[in-house]
Amino acid sequence: MGGPGILLLLLATVGMGVAWRPPKGKCPPPCSCSKDSALCEGSLDLPVNFSPTLLSLSLVRTGVTQLKAGSFLRTPSLHLLLFTSNSFSVIEDDAFAGLSHLQYLFIEDNEIGSISKNALRGLRSLTHLSLANNHLEALPRFLFRGLETLTHVDLRGNPFQCDCRILWLLQWMPTVNASVGTGACAGPAALAHMQLRHLDPKTFKCRGIELSWFQTVGESALGVEPFSYQREPHIVLAQPFAGRCLILSWDYSLQRFRPEEELSAPSVVSCKPLVLGPSLFVLAARLWGGSQLWARPSPGLRLAPTQALAPRRLLRPNDAELLWLDQQPCFVVADASKAGSTTLLCRDGPGFYPRQSLHAWHRDTDAEALELDGRPHLLLASASQRPVLFHWSGGRFERRTDIPEAEDVYATRHFQAGGDVFLCLTRYIGDSMVMRWDGSMFRLLQQLPSRGAHVFQPLLIARDQLAILGSDFAFSQIFRLEPDKGLLEPVQELGPPALVAPRAFAHVTVDGRRFLFAACFKGPTQIYQHHELDLSA
């Protein structure tokens, strides 16, 4: 396919042809080697004595270094064009403009390393194309767009790098009614010498993600919680130094997040929202007692405090979580004081009242609600022992097991993927851990260095299961679960701007866009926008 062997037959078949190579050290007549000579400057300028009715042209060792746009406008009748043993390295967009009758294009044994994506635009009659034996490591996507008449394509002899750049080519080959010779991969090492036609496009991982800075919310925060109210996304921030729960909503005109309402809550550590039909509740868990429930009965009203929550039990809350038990909404508040106790509060009439005290005297730092084996479970982390797993039985939480090999765990968060339940365990001193439920207990799957970490937050954003490991001493790191390995792999360091002592992350989708909120204890809350990247482009 292609090559000098077929050229002689084609020249005889097509009709009048010219094989042109310039005399050694000279420019082709009638031009001279002056500074005005385009050929001497290394671009193609056909001699004026070439007939506009020329049918075939062979260009051999011309000394041309690039093919510019419109190089063949003087020869619109060409049916065959051959380049052999030339030194040009670039073919620009529209290099073959005007050659609407060209059927055979052979660009072989040259030093071409780059072809512009629109280089072949307008060749609507092209049937035979050869780019064989050049220096091409990749081809631009859509290079062959509009070439519906192609019957033979020869790409052999090029050092193709079989990475995401050739994915489009692998996907294109089965869709065309043309024979395609592709040759073998030159790299990467794992694929060297493998024929391109034997590669499976499904094995290429060519989707990437990027989180870029979008907006800053001035005050520091310990917690961030997304919720939907009246079909609109909202976010509530727990801002202890500002002494409030701050509710944000999306401003469609400004395309920014803006404050909507704030609740007075000095020393607040967690603001947990609950939406029940037209009603909105916010639990404000506060250090040193004084935790409150705020309520908005209907959308036209403002939130107002309605209830003090377990003042004798919740003395030093550290975390609050929402869970549903026997079809009723409940909150569990982890208490970190010796005199208080982690407390389960369930709805009873207009308010939420203590249902059960859990784990007294253990100074709990975190609570995580999850479902295992079809039943509600609760995982409590504390400063004094390994995390303990409780299961819901007979209207109470009963201890089921603890988590082995998990000392000094500050917080736990879970996610589900592929039918499995995983845990992300945050450790401030030791390595943070990823564990997987095996049906009876959580077992260690992966360890990640995490000096200075207070949060290891899994988040499902679009199609990606991510986990963000925050750090007080270094950049926060984004990981993505690789399904084929079942492990978290690093994707990106979060920033700039760098996060200062991150404590919580949350994801919200609004107006067709995806955002990540990062609540920071010693700096402002930062908002990043999530972008999907096509690495094969």
N, C-alpha and C positions, 0 to 999 in steps of 0.2 A: 504494500500500500504506500503510495508516494515514492519519492526518491528518483534518482536519475534514470533508473531502469524503465520506469513508466513514462519519463519525460519525452524520450525520443518518439515514442508512439503517439503521445498526445500532441507534440508539435506537428507531426505529419497529419494528424487527424483534424486538428483545429484549424489549421490554415497558416497564413503568413506569420512567421515568428521571428524574433530577434534575440540572439544570445549576446549580451553586452557585458564586457568587462573593460574598464578603463585602462589605457596604456600605463605601464608601470611608471609611477612618479609624475603622471600627468593627469589633468582634468579632461573629461570627455569634451570633444568639440560640440558646439562652437565656444564654450565658456573657457575662460582662462583662470589660472590659480591666483586670482586677486582676492582681496578681502571681501569683494562683493559676490564671490562665487559661493553659493549655498552648499555645493557639493564639497568644495575644499574645506568648508567649515564643519563638515561631517553630517550633513543632512541631504536627503535625496532631492535632486532637481533634474528631471528628465531632459535630455537634449531636445532642442526645438525641432530637429529633423525627424523625431519619432512621429509617425503618422497617427492622427486621431482615430484611424480605422484599424490600428494594430490589434491583432487577435491574441498574440501570445508574446510573452516577454520573460527572458531568463536573465537574472542579475546575479553575477558570480564575482566574489572577491572585489566588491566595489569600494571598500574603505568607508562606507557610510556607517555612522555611529548611532543613528536613531531614525525611525520612520515617523515623520510629522503628519499632522492632519492634512488631508487633501493632497498627498504626494502624487496621486495618479489621476488628478482631474483632467490632464491633457490626453489621457488614453482611455476614454469611457467605454470603448468597444472590447476591451480585453476579456478573453474567455479563460486564459490560463496565465498564471503568474508564479514564477519560481524564484526563490532566494536561496542561494547555496554558498556556504563558506564566507559569509560576510561577518563584519566585526560589530555590527550595531547591537546594542544591548537593550533598547527600549522601543516598544511600538506604542505610539500615542493613540488617544481616542480619534476615531474617524480617519485613521491612516489610509483606509481604502475607500473613502467616500467617493461616490460617483461610479463605482464599478458594479452597477446593478446587473451586468450580464456575466460577471465572473463566475465560472463553474469550478475551476481548479486552482487552489491556492496551496503552494508547497513552500513552507518556511523551515528549511532543514539545515542541520550542521552549522548553525550560526552561534553567536555568543549571547543570545537573548536570555536575560534574567528577569525581565518584567514586561508584562502586557497589560495595557490599560483595559478597564472593564468594557469600554465601548469601542475597542479597536476594530472589531469585526462588524460594527453596525452598518446596515445598509446592504450587506451581501446577500440579497434575497434569492439569488439563483445558485448559490454555492452548493455543490454536491460533494466535492472531495476537499478535505482539509488535512494538512499534515503540519504538525509542529514538532516533528521528531528530531531527536538528537540536538537539543539546545541545552540551555542551563536553567531550565524552569524548575523551581522548587514547589511552586503552587500556581494555580490559575485563579483569576478573579471570578467571584460568583456572577452568574448570568452572562459570562463571556459568550455563550452560544445562543443567547436569547434572540429570537427572530430569525434563526437559521433553520427554518422548518424543512428545507429541501435537502439537508445533509443526508448522505448515505454512507460515507466512509470518513472516519476521523482517526488519525494516527498521532498518538502522544508518546510513543515509545522513546526510550533513550534519554529521558529527562530525570534528573535527580530529585524526584518528588519527595517531599517531607510529608509523611502520612499522618498528619495531625488534623486539627479541626479545620484547617484551611482547605482540605480536599473533601470534606464531608459532602458539600454540595455536589461535587463531581460524582461521588459514589451514588448519591440519590438520583442524579440526572441520568446516568447511563441506562438503567432499566426502563426509562420512560421514553427513549427516543427510538425511532425506526432507522437506526444506523448501526453499522459495525464499528466498534471502538477498540482500538489497540492502546492499552494504557501502560504496559510495562510494569516494572517493579518499584517498590519503595526503596529510597536511599536511606531513610531514617524515619522515626527514631530507631535506636539500636534494636529494640524489641521487635520491630516490624521490618527490619532491613532484609531486602531481597524477596519479600513477599509480594506476589502479584496483586495489583490493586483490585482486580476483579474478584479476588478471594476475600476481600475485607468485608466485614459486616458493619453497615452504618450504625446499627443499634448499639454497638460497643463503644461508640465515640461519645465522650462526655463534653458536650460543647455548649452547655448552658451555664452561664456564670451569673453572679449577683454582685451588686454594689450598693452600699448604703452611704449616701452623701448627705452632708449637713443641709438642713432646711430652715430651722428656726430655733431660737433660744427663748426659754421662759425664765425670767430673771431670778426668782428665788430658788434656794435649795429645797430638796424634797427627799423624803424617806421612802415613799411609795407612790405608785402610779397604777390606776385601774381604769380600763376601758369599759364602757357600757353603752347600750342602745336605749334611747328613750324617745318615744313618739317617732320611731323609725329614723332617728337621727343619731349619729355617733357622738359620744361625749367621752371625756376623760376627767378623772378626778385625781388631784395630786394631794398627798399628805405633806404639808409644809410646816414642820415644827417650829422653825425660827420665826416664820411669819405668823404662827399661831392660827392656822386655818386649814380647812379642806377647800381647795380651789377647783371649781368645775370649769372645764374648757369646752367650747364647741367650735365647729367649723364655720368660718365666715366665707360664704360663697362668693361674695363680691370682691373681697380682698385676697381670697385664696390663702388664708392663714388661719391658725388657731387663735381664738380670742377668749378672754375670761367671760364667763356667763354669770356665775354666782359664787360667793364664798361663804363658808360656814365657820363661825368662830370656834376654834378648837386649840387652845394653848397646849404646847408639848405633844401634839398629835403624832402618832407613829403609823397609823393605818386608817385609811378612809375606804370603807368597803360598801359599794353600791348594791342595791337590790331593786329590781323593777317588777312590780306586780300589777299588770294591767295599766291603768292610768296613774297608779301611785308609784312614787319613788321614795326609797328609804336609803339613808347613808348612816352606817355605823362608824362613829369616830372614836377609835381606841386611843386613849391618852395616857401618857406616863403619869405616875403619882396619883392614879385614880381619876375619877370624873369622866369616865367613858360615857358617851351619849348616843342616843338614836335620834336622827333627824328624819322628818317625813314631809312629803309633799303629796297631799291627797289627790290633787288633779293638776293638769298642766298649767292652768292659769294662776296658780299660787306659787309662793316662794317656799323654800324649805325652812322648817322651823323645828327647834328641839322639842321632843315629845316625851323622852324617857331617859332617866339615869340608869345605866346598865350595871347590875351586880356590884355595887360600890364596895361591899365587904370581901369580894372574891378577886376582882380585877384591880390589883394594886399597882402592878407595873407591867402593863401589856407590852408585848413585843411584836405580835403579828395577829391578824384576823383573817379568817377565810369563811366563804359562803359554801354551804352544802345543803342538799335536799335529803331528808330522812322521812320515810313513810309518807312521801308526797307533801311534806311540809318544809318550808324554808327554815334553815337554822344558821347561826353563826357559831364558830368556835374561835375563842380568843386565847392565844398562848400567853401565859403570864410568867414573867421571869423573876418574880420575887419569891423569897422563902416563905413569907406569910400568906401569899395568895395562891391561887391554883388556876390552871388552865380550865376554862369553863365552856360548856356547850349551852348556847342560848337558842331556844326554839320559839316560834311564833305561837302566841296564845291570846286570841282576841286582838286587841289593837296594838299589843306590844310584844317584846321578846323577853323571855324569862328563863332563868337557869333551869336546865333539865338535868345536868350531870356535871360534877367536878371530876377532873381527870389529872392524874399524874402529879399530885400535890408534892411539894418540897423538891421538885427536880429542876426548877428554874428553866422552864421551857423557853426556847428562843424562836421556834417556828412550828407552824401547823400546816399540813398538806392533806387536802381531801382528795381521795381517788377511789376508783372502783376496781376491784379484783374479783374474779370468779363470779361476776354478776352481783356482788354485794358491796355496799358502801364500806370504805375503810378510812382510817385516819392515821396519819403518820406524824409523830411528834419528835422534834429534835430538841435537845437540851444541852446545857453546859456540863452536866454531871454524869451522863451515861450515853450509850449508843442509842440511835433512833429506835423508837418503839412503835410497832404497828398494831393498831386496834381494828377490830371488825365489829360491825353493827349486828347485834343479836338480842332479840327480846326487848327492843326499845332502849337498849343501852349499848355503849361501846365496851367491848371486852378485849383485854390484851390477847394478841395472837402470837406475836414473835417479835424479836428485835432484828437488827441488821448487823451481821457479823463483819468484822474487819472495818468498822466505820466509827472510829473514835474521833472526838473533837469535831463533830459535824455541826455547823452553824445553821444551815438551812437545807431544805429538800424541795425539789420540784419534779413533777413527773410529766411524761408525754407518752403517746401511743404511736406505734409505727409498725406496719406489717403484721398486725394482730398481736404484737408484744407490748408489754408495759415496761418503760424504762424510768429510771430515777437519775436525776442530777443532784449530787450531794456536794454542798459547798463547804470547803475547809479553809480556814484562815491561815493555818500554819502548814499542814501537810498538803499532799496532792488532792485536788478535788476528784470525784469519782463518778463514773457512769455505771449503773447496775441494771440488770434485767431480771424480771420476775420469772421464775421457773415453775410456778405452780404451787410452791410451798414456801419459798423465801426469795429475797433479792440476792443475786450473786454478782460479784465484781466482773465487769466487762472491760473497763478502760480507766486509766488514771491520767490526769492532766495536771501539770505544774500550776500552782495557783497561790503563790505567796501574796497575802494581803487581800484575798477574795472574800467578799460578803454576799455575793450573788452569783449563781450559776443558773441562768434562766432559759429553759427551752421555749421556743416559739415556732409555730407553724405559720410561715409567711408565703403566700401563693402556693407553689408546689414544693417548697423547701422546708424540711424540718431543721431548724437552726437551734443552736444553743449558744448563749452569750455569757462568757466568763468575765465578770467585772473585776477590776483590780485597783487597789489604792496606791500601788507602787509602780505600775506599768500600764501600757495600753490595754484596754479591754479587747478581748479576742472573740471573733465570731467563728463558730464551727458549724459545719453542715453534716448531717447524717448521710453517709454513702450507703445506699441500700444493699449493694452487692457485697460490701465488707461488713455491714452492721456496726460501723464505728463512726465516730465524729472526726472529721478532718478539718484542719484550719482553712478558713476562706479569706478573712480580712481582719486587720486591726481597725477598731472603730475610732474614727477621728481622721483629720482634725475637724472641729476642735476636740482636744483630748478631754476625756471625762475625769472629773475630780471626785474620787470616792463614790463610785456608782453603787446604788443600793437596790434598784429595781428597774426592770425593763417591761415594756408592754407594746403591743402591736395594734394598730387601728387602720381600717380601710375606709376611705372617704372620697367621694367624688371620683371613683375609679383609680385612686392612688393609694399607695400603701406607705404607712409611716411607722417609725420606731421611736418610742419615747424612752429616754434614759434619765431616771431620777437620780440626782447626785446629792450626797450629804454635805459636801464642802464646796459645791459650785452650783451653777444654774442647771436647770433641766434642759437637756438638748434634744432636739427632734431631728431625726434623719429620715430621708426618703429612700425607699427600696426601689431599685431598678433591676430588671432582668437584662442580661447581656447575652447576645448571640456571638459566641467566640468563633463561629465558622464564617462570619461575615468578612 
